[in-house]
Structure formats: structure tokens, C-alpha cells
Amino acid sequence: MHDQFDVTLEDADLLGEVELTTNLIIAASEADEHLSTEEIDRILGVRPSRS
């Protein structure tokens, strides 16, 4: 019998966001002090804009 509530959801964008958030949480929990903006950008893969 088919269970209409047994649904596998996969959203590539959501999975990517979860991975980034997880990486940030791990880095923050391992840091002795607050993470700098530069450290957060590095963890999230943010590159400075060229103005």
C-alpha cells in the first residue's frame, strides 16, 4: 500500500545552505574567540567584491 506521507524531499539549494551553516557552527564552536568577518567569509566561500 502506498503511503502518501512517505516522501523523500531533496532540494540541492537547501542542502547547500545546511552544509554552509553546519560548517559555520563547527568553526564557531571550535574557535576560542568570536570569528572575524574575514573568517566567516572564508568559511562561507565569500569572495570580496571588486569595486
C-alpha positions in Angstrom: 0.0 0.0 0.0 1.4 3.5 -0.9 1.9 5.8 2.0 1.2 9.4 0.8 3.3 10.8 3.7 6.4 8.7 2.9 8.0 11.3 0.7 11.7 11.9 0.1 12.5 15.5 -0.4 15.7 16.7 -1.8 16.5 20.3 -2.6 20.0 21.0 -3.7 20.0 24.6 -2.6 18.6 23.8 0.8 21.3 21.0 1.2 24.0 23.5 0.3 22.7 26.0 2.8 22.6 23.4 5.5 26.2 22.4 4.7 27.4 26.1 4.9 25.5 26.6 8.2 27.0 23.4 9.6 30.5 24.4 8.7 30.0 27.8 10.3 28.6 26.3 13.5 31.5 23.8 13.7 34.1 26.6 13.2 32.4 28.8 15.7 32.3 26.1 18.3 36.0 25.3 17.8 37.1 28.9 18.0 38.5 30.4 21.2 37.0 33.8 20.3 34.4 35.3 18.1 35.0 34.7 14.4 36.1 37.7 12.4 34.2 38.8 9.3 37.1 37.6 7.2 37.0 34.1 8.8 33.2 33.8 8.3 33.6 34.9 4.7 36.3 32.3 4.2 34.2 29.5 5.7 31.2 30.5 3.6 33.3 30.9 0.4 32.5 34.6 0.0 34.9 36.5 -2.1 35.4 40.3 -1.8 33.7 42.2 -4.5 35.9 44.2 -6.9 34.7 47.8 -6.9 
